[in-house]
Amino acid sequence: GMIIGVCTLELYLPQSESLKDKRSALKGLISRLQREFTVSAAEIDFNDARRSALIGVALVSNSAVHVQQLLANLVRWLEENRPDLDLLQHRVEIMHVTPMTD
């Protein structure tokens, strides 16, 4: 079947002095996550808060194990490689979608 993995990342950006700073930091982060992990990613909330961000990440696979590992690696990468961002919390959800049958 089809497996959809979703990860929500709540971030705090202590060095962000303006929405422009935040947008710049998030734009770079989101494109890096997309490139590094082949996921879809976007800012999904806290758009008007200059130091807070909620990022949504999603991917589709045929393996729940692959989805779980990839999202765990993404969270670990974020914690290890982006000391400028504080990961306050994250949540992973895995959905199993039944394939269409005729």
Rosetta constraint file for C-alpha pairs under 8 A:
AtomPair CA 1 CA 62 HARMONIC 6.03 0.50
AtomPair CA 1 CA 96 HARMONIC 6.88 0.50
AtomPair CA 1 CA 97 HARMONIC 6.20 0.50
AtomPair CA 1 CA 98 HARMONIC 5.68 0.50
AtomPair CA 1 CA 99 HARMONIC 5.61 0.50
AtomPair CA 2 CA 60 HARMONIC 6.98 0.50
AtomPair CA 2 CA 61 HARMONIC 6.10 0.50
AtomPair CA 2 CA 62 HARMONIC 5.06 0.50
AtomPair CA 2 CA 63 HARMONIC 7.76 0.50
AtomPair CA 2 CA 96 HARMONIC 5.99 0.50
AtomPair CA 2 CA 97 HARMONIC 5.13 0.50
AtomPair CA 2 CA 98 HARMONIC 6.68 0.50
AtomPair CA 2 CA 99 HARMONIC 6.68 0.50
AtomPair CA 3 CA 60 HARMONIC 5.69 0.50
AtomPair CA 3 CA 61 HARMONIC 5.17 0.50
AtomPair CA 3 CA 62 HARMONIC 5.46 0.50
AtomPair CA 3 CA 63 HARMONIC 6.33 0.50
AtomPair CA 3 CA 64 HARMONIC 5.99 0.50
AtomPair CA 3 CA 67 HARMONIC 7.63 0.50
AtomPair CA 3 CA 94 HARMONIC 6.86 0.50
AtomPair CA 3 CA 95 HARMONIC 5.68 0.50
AtomPair CA 3 CA 96 HARMONIC 4.80 0.50
AtomPair CA 3 CA 97 HARMONIC 6.14 0.50
AtomPair CA 4 CA 58 HARMONIC 7.09 0.50
AtomPair CA 4 CA 59 HARMONIC 5.79 0.50
AtomPair CA 4 CA 60 HARMONIC 4.61 0.50
AtomPair CA 4 CA 61 HARMONIC 6.49 0.50
AtomPair CA 4 CA 67 HARMONIC 7.64 0.50
AtomPair CA 4 CA 94 HARMONIC 5.78 0.50
AtomPair CA 4 CA 95 HARMONIC 5.08 0.50
AtomPair CA 4 CA 96 HARMONIC 6.56 0.50
AtomPair CA 4 CA 97 HARMONIC 7.51 0.50
AtomPair CA 5 CA 58 HARMONIC 5.52 0.50
AtomPair CA 5 CA 59 HARMONIC 5.32 0.50
AtomPair CA 5 CA 60 HARMONIC 6.40 0.50
AtomPair CA 5 CA 64 HARMONIC 7.99 0.50
AtomPair CA 5 CA 67 HARMONIC 5.83 0.50
AtomPair CA 5 CA 68 HARMONIC 7.45 0.50
AtomPair CA 5 CA 71 HARMONIC 7.80 0.50
AtomPair CA 5 CA 92 HARMONIC 7.12 0.50
AtomPair CA 5 CA 93 HARMONIC 5.83 0.50
AtomPair CA 5 CA 94 HARMONIC 4.61 0.50
AtomPair CA 5 CA 95 HARMONIC 6.41 0.50
AtomPair CA 6 CA 56 HARMONIC 7.12 0.50
AtomPair CA 6 CA 57 HARMONIC 5.63 0.50
AtomPair CA 6 CA 58 HARMONIC 4.48 0.50
AtomPair CA 6 CA 59 HARMONIC 6.75 0.50
AtomPair CA 6 CA 92 HARMONIC 5.69 0.50
AtomPair CA 6 CA 93 HARMONIC 5.17 0.50
AtomPair CA 6 CA 94 HARMONIC 6.44 0.50
AtomPair CA 7 CA 56 HARMONIC 5.93 0.50
AtomPair CA 7 CA 57 HARMONIC 5.07 0.50
AtomPair CA 7 CA 58 HARMONIC 6.41 0.50
AtomPair CA 7 CA 71 HARMONIC 6.92 0.50
AtomPair CA 7 CA 90 HARMONIC 6.82 0.50
AtomPair CA 7 CA 91 HARMONIC 5.51 0.50
AtomPair CA 7 CA 92 HARMONIC 4.41 0.50
AtomPair CA 7 CA 93 HARMONIC 6.39 0.50
AtomPair CA 8 CA 54 HARMONIC 6.88 0.50
AtomPair CA 8 CA 55 HARMONIC 5.79 0.50
AtomPair CA 8 CA 56 HARMONIC 4.74 0.50
AtomPair CA 8 CA 57 HARMONIC 6.36 0.50
AtomPair CA 8 CA 90 HARMONIC 5.37 0.50
AtomPair CA 8 CA 91 HARMONIC 5.23 0.50
AtomPair CA 8 CA 92 HARMONIC 6.60 0.50
AtomPair CA 9 CA 54 HARMONIC 5.62 0.50
AtomPair CA 9 CA 55 HARMONIC 5.07 0.50
AtomPair CA 9 CA 56 HARMONIC 6.44 0.50
AtomPair CA 9 CA 57 HARMONIC 7.99 0.50
AtomPair CA 9 CA 87 HARMONIC 6.91 0.50
AtomPair CA 9 CA 88 HARMONIC 7.79 0.50
AtomPair CA 9 CA 89 HARMONIC 6.22 0.50
AtomPair CA 9 CA 90 HARMONIC 4.53 0.50
AtomPair CA 9 CA 91 HARMONIC 6.87 0.50
AtomPair CA 10 CA 52 HARMONIC 7.48 0.50
AtomPair CA 10 CA 53 HARMONIC 5.91 0.50
AtomPair CA 10 CA 54 HARMONIC 4.63 0.50
AtomPair CA 10 CA 55 HARMONIC 6.54 0.50
AtomPair CA 10 CA 87 HARMONIC 6.01 0.50
AtomPair CA 10 CA 88 HARMONIC 5.53 0.50
AtomPair CA 10 CA 89 HARMONIC 5.35 0.50
AtomPair CA 10 CA 90 HARMONIC 6.06 0.50
AtomPair CA 11 CA 52 HARMONIC 5.76 0.50
AtomPair CA 11 CA 53 HARMONIC 5.08 0.50
AtomPair CA 11 CA 54 HARMONIC 6.20 0.50
AtomPair CA 11 CA 55 HARMONIC 7.73 0.50
AtomPair CA 11 CA 85 HARMONIC 6.49 0.50
AtomPair CA 11 CA 86 HARMONIC 5.56 0.50
AtomPair CA 11 CA 87 HARMONIC 4.73 0.50
AtomPair CA 11 CA 88 HARMONIC 5.63 0.50
AtomPair CA 11 CA 89 HARMONIC 7.45 0.50
AtomPair CA 12 CA 51 HARMONIC 5.53 0.50
AtomPair CA 12 CA 52 HARMONIC 4.73 0.50
AtomPair CA 12 CA 53 HARMONIC 6.48 0.50
AtomPair CA 12 CA 85 HARMONIC 5.91 0.50
AtomPair CA 12 CA 86 HARMONIC 4.97 0.50
AtomPair CA 12 CA 87 HARMONIC 6.52 0.50
AtomPair CA 12 CA 88 HARMONIC 6.72 0.50
AtomPair CA 13 CA 22 HARMONIC 7.32 0.50
AtomPair CA 13 CA 50 HARMONIC 7.86 0.50
AtomPair CA 13 CA 51 HARMONIC 4.63 0.50
AtomPair CA 13 CA 52 HARMONIC 6.15 0.50
AtomPair CA 13 CA 53 HARMONIC 7.81 0.50
AtomPair CA 13 CA 84 HARMONIC 6.76 0.50
AtomPair CA 13 CA 85 HARMONIC 5.03 0.50
AtomPair CA 13 CA 86 HARMONIC 6.42 0.50
AtomPair CA 14 CA 51 HARMONIC 6.10 0.50
AtomPair CA 14 CA 84 HARMONIC 7.27 0.50
AtomPair CA 14 CA 85 HARMONIC 7.02 0.50
AtomPair CA 14 CA 86 HARMONIC 7.75 0.50
AtomPair CA 15 CA 51 HARMONIC 7.72 0.50
AtomPair CA 15 CA 84 HARMONIC 7.11 0.50
AtomPair CA 16 CA 21 HARMONIC 5.33 0.50
AtomPair CA 16 CA 22 HARMONIC 5.52 0.50
AtomPair CA 16 CA 50 HARMONIC 6.32 0.50
AtomPair CA 16 CA 51 HARMONIC 5.68 0.50
AtomPair CA 17 CA 21 HARMONIC 6.26 0.50
AtomPair CA 17 CA 22 HARMONIC 7.72 0.50
AtomPair CA 17 CA 50 HARMONIC 6.82 0.50
AtomPair CA 17 CA 51 HARMONIC 7.66 0.50
AtomPair CA 18 CA 22 HARMONIC 6.38 0.50
AtomPair CA 18 CA 50 HARMONIC 5.41 0.50
AtomPair CA 18 CA 51 HARMONIC 8.00 0.50
AtomPair CA 19 CA 23 HARMONIC 6.00 0.50
AtomPair CA 19 CA 48 HARMONIC 7.12 0.50
AtomPair CA 19 CA 49 HARMONIC 7.19 0.50
AtomPair CA 19 CA 50 HARMONIC 4.75 0.50
AtomPair CA 20 CA 24 HARMONIC 6.15 0.50
AtomPair CA 21 CA 25 HARMONIC 6.26 0.50
AtomPair CA 21 CA 50 HARMONIC 7.83 0.50
AtomPair CA 22 CA 26 HARMONIC 6.05 0.50
AtomPair CA 22 CA 50 HARMONIC 5.93 0.50
AtomPair CA 22 CA 51 HARMONIC 6.80 0.50
AtomPair CA 23 CA 27 HARMONIC 5.87 0.50
AtomPair CA 24 CA 28 HARMONIC 6.43 0.50
AtomPair CA 25 CA 29 HARMONIC 6.22 0.50
AtomPair CA 26 CA 30 HARMONIC 5.86 0.50
AtomPair CA 26 CA 43 HARMONIC 7.76 0.50
AtomPair CA 27 CA 31 HARMONIC 6.23 0.50
AtomPair CA 28 CA 32 HARMONIC 6.09 0.50
AtomPair CA 29 CA 33 HARMONIC 6.16 0.50
AtomPair CA 30 CA 34 HARMONIC 6.17 0.50
AtomPair CA 30 CA 41 HARMONIC 5.96 0.50
AtomPair CA 30 CA 42 HARMONIC 6.58 0.50
AtomPair CA 31 CA 35 HARMONIC 6.11 0.50
AtomPair CA 31 CA 41 HARMONIC 7.99 0.50
AtomPair CA 32 CA 36 HARMONIC 5.80 0.50
AtomPair CA 33 CA 37 HARMONIC 5.66 0.50
AtomPair CA 33 CA 38 HARMONIC 7.28 0.50
AtomPair CA 33 CA 39 HARMONIC 6.93 0.50
AtomPair CA 33 CA 41 HARMONIC 7.35 0.50
AtomPair CA 33 CA 74 HARMONIC 7.57 0.50
AtomPair CA 34 CA 38 HARMONIC 4.94 0.50
AtomPair CA 34 CA 39 HARMONIC 4.91 0.50
AtomPair CA 34 CA 40 HARMONIC 5.98 0.50
AtomPair CA 34 CA 41 HARMONIC 6.54 0.50
AtomPair CA 35 CA 39 HARMONIC 7.67 0.50
AtomPair CA 37 CA 70 HARMONIC 7.26 0.50
AtomPair CA 37 CA 74 HARMONIC 7.07 0.50
AtomPair CA 38 CA 59 HARMONIC 7.77 0.50
AtomPair CA 39 CA 57 HARMONIC 6.48 0.50
AtomPair CA 39 CA 58 HARMONIC 5.75 0.50
AtomPair CA 39 CA 59 HARMONIC 5.20 0.50
AtomPair CA 40 CA 57 HARMONIC 5.59 0.50
AtomPair CA 40 CA 58 HARMONIC 5.23 0.50
AtomPair CA 40 CA 59 HARMONIC 6.39 0.50
AtomPair CA 41 CA 55 HARMONIC 6.86 0.50
AtomPair CA 41 CA 56 HARMONIC 5.49 0.50
AtomPair CA 41 CA 57 HARMONIC 4.36 0.50
AtomPair CA 41 CA 58 HARMONIC 6.49 0.50
AtomPair CA 42 CA 55 HARMONIC 5.62 0.50
AtomPair CA 42 CA 56 HARMONIC 5.49 0.50
AtomPair CA 42 CA 57 HARMONIC 6.82 0.50
AtomPair CA 43 CA 47 HARMONIC 7.42 0.50
AtomPair CA 43 CA 53 HARMONIC 6.86 0.50
AtomPair CA 43 CA 54 HARMONIC 5.77 0.50
AtomPair CA 43 CA 55 HARMONIC 4.44 0.50
AtomPair CA 43 CA 56 HARMONIC 6.26 0.50
AtomPair CA 44 CA 53 HARMONIC 7.91 0.50
AtomPair CA 44 CA 54 HARMONIC 5.60 0.50
AtomPair CA 44 CA 55 HARMONIC 5.57 0.50
AtomPair CA 44 CA 56 HARMONIC 6.06 0.50
AtomPair CA 45 CA 53 HARMONIC 6.38 0.50
AtomPair CA 45 CA 54 HARMONIC 5.06 0.50
AtomPair CA 45 CA 55 HARMONIC 7.33 0.50
AtomPair CA 46 CA 52 HARMONIC 6.10 0.50
AtomPair CA 46 CA 53 HARMONIC 5.30 0.50
AtomPair CA 46 CA 54 HARMONIC 6.27 0.50
AtomPair CA 47 CA 53 HARMONIC 6.86 0.50
AtomPair CA 49 CA 53 HARMONIC 7.39 0.50
AtomPair CA 59 CA 67 HARMONIC 7.36 0.50
AtomPair CA 60 CA 67 HARMONIC 7.69 0.50
AtomPair CA 61 CA 66 HARMONIC 7.39 0.50
AtomPair CA 61 CA 67 HARMONIC 6.70 0.50
AtomPair CA 63 CA 67 HARMONIC 6.43 0.50
AtomPair CA 64 CA 68 HARMONIC 6.11 0.50
AtomPair CA 64 CA 94 HARMONIC 7.25 0.50
AtomPair CA 65 CA 69 HARMONIC 6.10 0.50
AtomPair CA 66 CA 70 HARMONIC 5.99 0.50
AtomPair CA 67 CA 71 HARMONIC 6.15 0.50
AtomPair CA 67 CA 94 HARMONIC 7.77 0.50
AtomPair CA 68 CA 72 HARMONIC 6.12 0.50
AtomPair CA 68 CA 94 HARMONIC 7.80 0.50
AtomPair CA 69 CA 73 HARMONIC 6.05 0.50
AtomPair CA 70 CA 74 HARMONIC 6.13 0.50
AtomPair CA 71 CA 75 HARMONIC 6.27 0.50
AtomPair CA 71 CA 92 HARMONIC 7.54 0.50
AtomPair CA 72 CA 76 HARMONIC 6.21 0.50
AtomPair CA 73 CA 77 HARMONIC 5.93 0.50
AtomPair CA 74 CA 78 HARMONIC 6.16 0.50
AtomPair CA 75 CA 79 HARMONIC 6.33 0.50
AtomPair CA 76 CA 80 HARMONIC 6.12 0.50
AtomPair CA 77 CA 81 HARMONIC 5.69 0.50
AtomPair CA 77 CA 82 HARMONIC 7.87 0.50
AtomPair CA 78 CA 82 HARMONIC 5.49 0.50
AtomPair CA 78 CA 87 HARMONIC 7.85 0.50
AtomPair CA 79 CA 83 HARMONIC 6.90 0.50
AtomPair CA 79 CA 86 HARMONIC 7.69 0.50
AtomPair CA 79 CA 87 HARMONIC 6.91 0.50
